Amino acid sequence: MADRSPAAGVARLGLGPGLTTFLVVDVILVVTFFVLLAMSQGGTGTPDAQVPAPVETSAEPETTPEPSAPEEPEESEALPAFVLPSGNIWCEMTDTSATCTILEFSFTPPAVPEGCTGTVGNVLTVTAGAEPAFACVDGAPAAAPAGTPVLDYGGGSTIGEMTCLSSRNGVFCRHNPTGSGFSLARAGTQFF
């Protein structure tokens, strides 16, 4: 009696288990892409969507904050605002400050400090002459403005005394003269 299972059919085609798994994962990624594309087209119809489309789909980015600065890129850009490829973290920089916003995170936010009537947890900032801190924010965190450039993983931006580095582990920003700064990821934060 002949084996008529799908696995037997794949074996007759000469595809090994590794290639079969690769093909199945590819089909799942393509189907997911089209489902997400269809969902985004079925929204409000506003052409000025504020959340940039994710660039990478291979693995969940920004899972753990960097414990120290990632490797510096050979060339750093000078972007006063940028968004990470995931679209979940975006930052604004001046000569003396860096502020980053995370839209979704899984860490427990700090307690709301006295005098803050909003929320804390979504926005971190470091300014020359001050310790890095969570900012008190009224309302929901704002997405990156439409047209904000993407800073690829492994890239960096330096404006004045500030440097921010993008990695799959989130964003790392510091005040260069003092080394004071923060690392921000979906799973947590670190101040240094």
N, C-alpha and C positions, 0 to 999 in steps of 0.2 A: 504494500500500500504506500503510495507516494505521499510525502510530507507537503501539505498545501498551506502552511503557515506563511505570513508575510516575511518572517525572518528567513525562511527557506528561499523565497523569491529574491530577497536582497543578496543572499549568499550566491545564488545562481548568476547574479549580475556581476559578481566579483568584488563587491564592496565590503571592506573589512569593517569591524565594529567602530573603529575610530572615524572613518570617513562617514559611516552611517550617522553617528552622533553629530558630527560636524554639519551634515546636511539637515538634520532635524533641528538643530539650534538655529541655523540660517533661516529655515522656513519660519520658525517661531519669531525671530527678530523681524523678518519682512512683514509677517501678519501683524505684529505689534505696531510696527511703523505705520501701516495703513490704517489700523484702528485708531491710533492717536491722531493721524492726519485727518481722518473723517470726523473725529470728535472736535478737533480744533476748528474745522470748517463749519461745524454745526453750532458754533457759539453765537455771540451777539451780532456778528457781522461787522464789527468795528475793525477797520484796517489798522488801527494804531494799537495793536496788542502790546501790552507792557512787559510780558514775560518772554524773553528770547527763547527760541526753540533749542533744546539740548543738542549739542554737537556730537557727543559720544554716547553710545548705547551699550558698550560691552560690559561694564561693571558699574555698580553704584559708586559714584565719586564721593569725596569728602566724608569719609567714614570716621577718621580719627584725626584730631588736630596734630600738627607737627610739633614734636617736643623741642626742636631747634630749627634753625633756618634750613630750608632745603638748599640744594646746590644752586649757586647763583648762575644765571644764564650768561653766556659770553657777551651778549648785547642786551641791555635793558631798554625798554621803551620809556616814553614819557607820557603816560596816559593819565589825565586828571580824573577820569572815571573809566571803569572797566567792569565786565561781568565775567565770571568763570564759565567754562563751557557748559556746565550743568544748568546754568541759569538760576541756581539756587542762592548764590552769593554774589554780591556786587559791592564795589568800593568806590569812594571818592577820595581824592588826595589834593592837598595843597602843599606849599613849601614847608609847612610846619605841622601838618596833621594828616592822619589817615583815618577814615571812618568806613567800616564795612557792615553791611546788612545781610542777614541770612533769613530767607523766607520760611524754610521748614527745617526743624531740628528735633533731635530726640533727647538732648540733655535736659536736665532739670534747671530752669532759669533761676538766677539768684532771687532772694527776697527783694521786694520793692522797697527801696530806701525811703527813709522819712523825707517828706516833702515832695515825693514823686507821685503825681496823680495819674500817671499812665502805666506803662508796662516796661519791664527790662528783660533782656535775653536775646532780642533780635539784632541789636545794634551795638557794636564795639568801636571804641575810638582810642587813639593814642595821639597826644599833642606834645610838642616840644615843651619841656619844663613840667610836665604832669605825668602821673602814673596812668597806664592804660586802664580803661574802665568800661563797664556797660553803660550805655546812655539810656536815660528815661525818655520814652517815646509815647506820644499820645496817638491812639488809634492803631490800626493794623500796619505792619511794616510795608513800605512802598516797594514795588518792584523796580528794577532798573529802568530808567527812561528809555523809550524807544530809540533805537539807533546807537545805544551804548556799545562800544567796541568790546569784543571778546578777547581776553588775555588767556591764550592757550596754556594748558598745563605745562609747567617747566619754564614759563615766561616770567618776566619781571617788569615792574614799572618803578622808575625813580623820578620823583618830583622834589626839588630842593633837598631838604634834609631827610626825606621819607623814602622808604623802599617797601614795596609789597611784592610778594612772590606767589605765583599760582601753582598749585600742585594737586594731584588727585586726592591728597589729604586736606584739601581746603586752601585757605589763604593765610599767609604769614606777613604781617606788617610791623615795621619798626622805625623808630627815630634813630637814624644812623649815628649821630654823635654820642648818644647815651646807651644805645642798644635796647632801650625800653620798647616794649611792643606786645603783640598778641598773636595767637594762632587760633583760627576759627574753622570749625568743621561741623558737619551735621551731628556728630556724636559728642562734641564737647568743645571746650575752649581752654587755652592756657595763656597766662600772663607772664611776662618776664621782664 
